[in-house]
Amino acid sequence: MMKYIESNDKGDIIYVHTGHDTVLELKDVEDYYFKILCLIFLKSPIVLITIKPQNYSFTQGMENNYILKANNTELLVSEISNFGSELLNAICQEEEFKRGLLLLVSSKKKVNEGEISSILSAVNNNAQSLPLDIKVAYSESDGNTLCLLNSGLNSETLLGL
């Protein structure tokens, strides 16, 4: 598995670029993302945001769901009070996550509709800053890039996993 870390000058936006040639290496990428996301989100209250949800979306049927329209985009927002490793592992393998349609968000306080709109803008623009207490993770490039906003991690930590 190939990995390359890129970040902006402030270190609040990190791109973890990966590559794989085989199904076994794909599993290595998923395991690597799992380790990273555990450092950020495990056992924390989080919000899962599904962009343009479908009947078969990963978050359909979860408790504490609600539909929200932000930036002219329909979202399915799922609030989870204690985020466990089994759910996190499933997300790392989820197609919606790999396609950038499933966002993980953590904040010290409840995320409101205005903040969700700002999060969506930050994801779409790859540059807008968010309040430092809001952490976001999502994937791009069919799962080959893990994007981290305000993760509190650095390149050395990520390369050492």
Buried (B, 14 or more C-beta within 10 A) or exposed (E): BEBEBEBEEEEBBBBBBBBBEEEEBBBBBBBBBBEBBBBBBBEBBBBBBBBEBEEEBBBEEBEEBEEBEBEEEEBBBBBBEEBEEEBBBEBBBBEBBBBBBBBBBBBEEEBEEEBBBBBBBBBEEEEBBBEEEBBBBBBBBEBBBBBBBBBEBEBEEBEEB
